[in-house]
């Protein structure tokens, strides 16, 4: 079924969302769904959905729709969620603790193994049930335990150094929560969660809406 | 200086990043920067940068470059960061606690005022120095204290109901951390932080890189 063409990054960004909705449908016992029904649920146009899913071969059938489970499994495989990933967190503060807790909601693919910190007071403690270990030993731990993802929850000053160490130790992916852009070699994938950027976008949209509302009310008054 | 044309959402998404880099330059005492220098720093092409910044009028001067402080202030104003925003957090668990701590790094614009929860054991406690209050009183609090942003840190089952209540109480913006898409009226801005989507993208890119590396090594072997 799969085509081997390169999939655009915009499509890749939408895939987790498709999967999320398919998972909910699956949980409700729904076996098939038309692109039109899917459209009204997920908020993309039916033609956008058909176009996106055509990247993975001829999934939908005219007049039949998509198989919920089939499509869910296919998208999971494309996203690489048919494998397991072992992870470590660096930085055992509040954010590290929240992310540790968050990763607990995963039953399968993403498995947190340990947390690391430089603070002597934290080493030996637990982070949401995981041992907090000495950052000095991280390279050895990553190598010995076949860790593939490093989660960075340290401040922006330390983030690049932590990324370098994780890369040196052999992770293939970095999930970065520090508010800074990190450089990694081409063989390492990186995903940044810049919370401040998200908050700034929110402020922009709030002001944009306010401007529109003001214009509307001016027009309404002028029309009187 | 400002043009009144509608700015595309792709440009808006890049603005916080421009602002972040300009802030670092400002801190280093750098007064002006050419689009070429800015390009090598931020990783967009010089023509992309010129095109983006042209949306806000003629900022750069041929042969002079951009004024770091001027551009920083202009982008801040466009993003609405020349005003103050009062915020409440709903959900005083680990994630709520991490987000509360995170918002502390802001000196000005974004001011957290209180946290709310339904759990009797949490009410009356503190969340990173903020009072945790009874969720039953949230509407009154938001109205009386002129709160404009509600941060949702509850589970996905409760998220829509919390959003409805925040909207009813009169917030203009919702920053949603629950792993679910929330519906709000047109006059409320919403920004979702879907952590799982970000983790799934990371997995995709890790697998994509692995595939490329495998192909490369196959080709190298075949070439021998």
HADDOCK unambig.tbl for C-alpha pairs under 7 A between the chains (distance, minus, plus):
assign (segid A and resid 13 and name CA) (segid B and resid 201 and name CA) 6.68 0.50 0.50
assign (segid A and resid 16 and name CA) (segid B and resid 197 and name CA) 5.10 0.50 0.50
assign (segid A and resid 16 and name CA) (segid B and resid 200 and name CA) 6.25 0.50 0.50
assign (segid A and resid 17 and name CA) (segid B and resid 197 and name CA) 6.81 0.50 0.50
assign (segid A and resid 78 and name CA) (segid B and resid 204 and name CA) 6.90 0.50 0.50
assign (segid A and resid 79 and name CA) (segid B and resid 200 and name CA) 6.28 0.50 0.50
assign (segid A and resid 79 and name CA) (segid B and resid 201 and name CA) 6.96 0.50 0.50
assign (segid A and resid 79 and name CA) (segid B and resid 203 and name CA) 6.11 0.50 0.50
assign (segid A and resid 79 and name CA) (segid B and resid 204 and name CA) 4.36 0.50 0.50
assign (segid A and resid 80 and name CA) (segid B and resid 203 and name CA) 5.70 0.50 0.50
assign (segid A and resid 80 and name CA) (segid B and resid 204 and name CA) 5.52 0.50 0.50
assign (segid A and resid 80 and name CA) (segid B and resid 207 and name CA) 6.21 0.50 0.50
assign (segid A and resid 94 and name CA) (segid B and resid 97 and name CA) 6.85 0.50 0.50
assign (segid A and resid 94 and name CA) (segid B and resid 98 and name CA) 4.84 0.50 0.50
assign (segid A and resid 95 and name CA) (segid B and resid 98 and name CA) 4.80 0.50 0.50
assign (segid A and resid 97 and name CA) (segid B and resid 94 and name CA) 6.85 0.50 0.50
assign (segid A and resid 98 and name CA) (segid B and resid 94 and name CA) 4.85 0.50 0.50
assign (segid A and resid 98 and name CA) (segid B and resid 95 and name CA) 4.78 0.50 0.50
assign (segid A and resid 98 and name CA) (segid B and resid 98 and name CA) 6.18 0.50 0.50
assign (segid A and resid 172 and name CA) (segid B and resid 206 and name CA) 6.25 0.50 0.50
assign (segid A and resid 173 and name CA) (segid B and resid 202 and name CA) 6.78 0.50 0.50
assign (segid A and resid 173 and name CA) (segid B and resid 206 and name CA) 6.12 0.50 0.50
assign (segid A and resid 187 and name CA) (segid B and resid 209 and name CA) 6.16 0.50 0.50
assign (segid A and resid 189 and name CA) (segid B and resid 202 and name CA) 6.50 0.50 0.50
assign (segid A and resid 189 and name CA) (segid B and resid 205 and name CA) 5.76 0.50 0.50
assign (segid A and resid 189 and name CA) (segid B and resid 206 and name CA) 5.33 0.50 0.50
assign (segid A and resid 190 and name CA) (segid B and resid 202 and name CA) 6.47 0.50 0.50
assign (segid A and resid 191 and name CA) (segid B and resid 198 and name CA) 6.75 0.50 0.50
assign (segid A and resid 191 and name CA) (segid B and resid 202 and name CA) 5.65 0.50 0.50
assign (segid A and resid 197 and name CA) (segid B and resid 16 and name CA) 5.11 0.50 0.50
assign (segid A and resid 197 and name CA) (segid B and resid 17 and name CA) 6.83 0.50 0.50
assign (segid A and resid 198 and name CA) (segid B and resid 191 and name CA) 6.76 0.50 0.50
assign (segid A and resid 200 and name CA) (segid B and resid 16 and name CA) 6.26 0.50 0.50
assign (segid A and resid 200 and name CA) (segid B and resid 79 and name CA) 6.30 0.50 0.50
assign (segid A and resid 201 and name CA) (segid B and resid 13 and name CA) 6.69 0.50 0.50
assign (segid A and resid 201 and name CA) (segid B and resid 79 and name CA) 6.97 0.50 0.50
assign (segid A and resid 202 and name CA) (segid B and resid 173 and name CA) 6.78 0.50 0.50
assign (segid A and resid 202 and name CA) (segid B and resid 189 and name CA) 6.51 0.50 0.50
assign (segid A and resid 202 and name CA) (segid B and resid 190 and name CA) 6.48 0.50 0.50
assign (segid A and resid 202 and name CA) (segid B and resid 191 and name CA) 5.65 0.50 0.50
assign (segid A and resid 203 and name CA) (segid B and resid 79 and name CA) 6.11 0.50 0.50
assign (segid A and resid 203 and name CA) (segid B and resid 80 and name CA) 5.73 0.50 0.50
assign (segid A and resid 204 and name CA) (segid B and resid 78 and name CA) 6.92 0.50 0.50
assign (segid A and resid 204 and name CA) (segid B and resid 79 and name CA) 4.37 0.50 0.50
assign (segid A and resid 204 and name CA) (segid B and resid 80 and name CA) 5.56 0.50 0.50
assign (segid A and resid 205 and name CA) (segid B and resid 189 and name CA) 5.75 0.50 0.50
assign (segid A and resid 206 and name CA) (segid B and resid 172 and name CA) 6.23 0.50 0.50
assign (segid A and resid 206 and name CA) (segid B and resid 173 and name CA) 6.11 0.50 0.50
assign (segid A and resid 206 and name CA) (segid B and resid 189 and name CA) 5.32 0.50 0.50
assign (segid A and resid 207 and name CA) (segid B and resid 80 and name CA) 6.21 0.50 0.50
assign (segid A and resid 209 and name CA) (segid B and resid 187 and name CA) 6.17 0.50 0.50
